[in-house]
Amino acid sequence: MNSVLPGSFLTLHYRLAGPDGADIINTFADKAATLSLGTGELAPAMEARLIGLAEGTRATFELAAGEAFGERNPELMQRVKRVLLDELGDPGEQYSVGDVVQFPTPDGQGAYAGVVREVGSGWVLFDFNHPLASQPVTFEVHVIGVL
């Protein structure tokens, strides 16, 4: 029976739940996930919990606040001038607290998201922290196959 090692290719079901117990991701009722450890598909703290598990293992892990997605970083709260938002996106776009806005990466090859926290006169405050930063999470897993 194979065990999970760094760099393993896995087939598994997993569930990630936030501090309120609500599912954020749950593959148990759907198709199993396939992924390679070490490629950034899972947070390093979750990958570390998988190392050493044998095929067929079912386990649940409680990850402490900040362990899975880091601590909140106040420097990732950024005011963006409305003029720049109009330049980068749709001029006249209306932003509301809680909106998730996609921004292009500097190389134009990807995107990252920010959550609107405040809307001011001529600016919008975005939070670029991971939504689960500084939050405890539950990570449940069933390892189906290991290559």
C-alpha positions as CSV (number, residue, x, y, z in Angstrom):
1,M,0.0,0.0,0.0
2,N,1.5,3.4,-1.0
3,S,1.9,6.2,1.4
4,V,1.9,9.9,0.6
5,L,5.4,11.4,0.1
6,P,6.5,14.9,-0.9
7,G,5.9,15.2,-4.6
8,S,3.3,12.4,-4.7
9,F,0.4,12.5,-7.2
10,L,-2.8,11.9,-5.3
11,T,-6.4,11.1,-5.9
12,L,-8.5,12.1,-2.9
13,H,-11.7,13.5,-1.6
14,Y,-11.3,16.4,0.7
15,R,-13.4,19.0,2.6
16,L,-12.2,22.3,3.9
17,A,-14.5,24.1,6.4
18,G,-14.2,27.5,7.9
19,P,-14.4,28.4,11.6
20,D,-18.2,28.2,11.5
21,G,-18.1,24.6,10.1
22,A,-19.5,25.6,6.7
23,D,-18.0,23.9,3.7
24,I,-15.7,26.0,1.6
25,I,-14.7,23.1,-0.6
26,N,-16.2,19.6,-0.5
27,T,-15.4,16.9,-3.1
28,F,-17.0,14.0,-1.2
29,A,-20.3,14.3,-3.0
30,D,-18.7,14.8,-6.4
31,K,-15.7,13.7,-8.4
32,A,-12.5,13.0,-6.5
33,A,-9.7,15.6,-6.8
34,T,-6.3,14.8,-8.4
35,L,-3.3,16.9,-7.5
36,S,0.5,16.8,-7.1
37,L,2.0,17.8,-3.8
38,G,4.4,20.7,-3.9
39,T,2.7,22.5,-6.8
40,G,0.7,24.9,-4.7
41,E,-2.7,23.3,-5.2
42,L,-3.1,23.0,-1.5
43,A,-1.7,25.2,1.3
44,P,1.6,23.9,2.6
45,A,0.1,23.2,6.1
46,M,-2.6,21.0,4.5
47,E,0.0,19.2,2.3
48,A,2.1,18.5,5.5
49,R,-0.9,16.7,7.1
50,L,-1.0,14.4,4.1
51,I,2.6,13.2,4.2
52,G,2.8,9.7,5.5
53,L,-0.9,8.8,5.1
54,A,-1.5,5.5,3.4
55,E,-4.0,4.9,0.6
56,G,-7.5,4.4,2.0
57,T,-6.8,6.6,5.0
58,R,-9.6,8.9,6.2
59,A,-8.5,11.7,8.6
60,T,-9.7,15.1,9.9
61,F,-7.3,17.8,10.9
62,E,-7.9,21.0,12.8
63,L,-5.6,23.8,11.6
64,A,-5.1,26.6,14.0
65,A,-5.9,30.2,13.1
66,G,-3.4,31.5,10.5
67,E,-1.8,28.1,10.0
68,A,-3.5,27.2,6.6
69,F,-3.7,30.6,5.0
70,G,-1.4,32.8,7.1
71,E,-2.0,35.7,9.3
72,R,-3.8,38.8,8.1
73,N,-1.3,41.4,6.8
74,P,-2.4,45.0,7.2
75,E,-0.2,45.9,4.3
76,L,-2.5,44.0,2.0
77,M,-5.2,46.5,2.6
78,Q,-4.8,49.0,-0.2
79,R,-6.6,52.2,-1.2
80,V,-6.9,52.4,-5.0
81,K,-7.7,55.6,-6.7
82,R,-10.9,55.6,-8.6
83,V,-9.1,57.1,-11.6
84,L,-6.8,54.0,-11.7
85,L,-9.8,51.7,-11.4
86,D,-11.5,53.4,-14.3
87,E,-8.3,53.1,-16.3
88,L,-7.8,49.4,-15.5
89,G,-11.5,48.3,-15.7
90,D,-14.8,49.6,-16.7
91,P,-15.1,53.4,-16.3
92,G,-18.0,54.2,-14.0
93,E,-18.1,50.7,-12.4
94,Q,-20.0,50.8,-9.1
95,Y,-18.3,49.1,-6.2
96,S,-20.0,48.0,-3.0
97,V,-18.6,46.6,0.3
98,G,-18.1,42.9,-0.1
99,D,-17.6,42.9,-3.9
100,V,-14.7,40.7,-5.1
101,V,-12.8,42.4,-7.9
102,Q,-10.2,40.7,-10.2
103,F,-7.0,42.5,-11.0
104,P,-4.5,41.5,-13.7
105,T,-1.0,40.5,-12.6
106,P,1.7,42.9,-13.7
107,D,2.8,40.4,-16.4
108,G,-0.8,40.1,-17.6
109,Q,-0.6,36.3,-17.4
110,G,-2.9,35.9,-14.4
111,A,-5.2,37.6,-11.9
112,Y,-5.6,38.2,-8.2
113,A,-8.6,39.2,-6.3
114,G,-9.4,41.9,-3.7
115,V,-12.5,42.4,-1.6
116,V,-14.0,45.8,-1.3
117,R,-13.9,46.9,2.3
118,E,-14.7,50.7,2.0
119,V,-15.8,53.0,-0.8
120,G,-14.7,56.6,-0.4
121,S,-14.8,59.8,-2.4
122,G,-12.3,59.1,-5.2
123,W,-11.0,55.8,-3.8
124,V,-11.9,52.2,-3.0
125,L,-10.2,50.2,-0.1
126,F,-9.4,46.6,-1.1
127,D,-8.4,43.7,1.1
128,F,-6.0,41.4,-0.7
129,N,-5.6,39.0,2.2
130,H,-6.8,35.5,1.7
131,P,-10.4,35.3,3.0
132,L,-9.4,32.6,5.5
133,A,-6.2,34.4,6.7
134,S,-6.1,34.3,10.5
135,Q,-8.9,31.8,10.6
136,P,-8.9,28.2,11.9
137,V,-10.0,25.6,9.4
138,T,-11.0,22.0,9.4
139,F,-9.3,19.8,6.7
140,E,-11.0,16.4,6.2
141,V,-9.4,13.9,3.7
142,H,-9.9,10.4,2.2
143,V,-6.8,9.3,0.3
144,I,-7.9,7.2,-2.6
145,G,-4.7,6.7,-4.5
146,V,-1.1,7.6,-4.4
147,L,1.4,7.5,-7.2
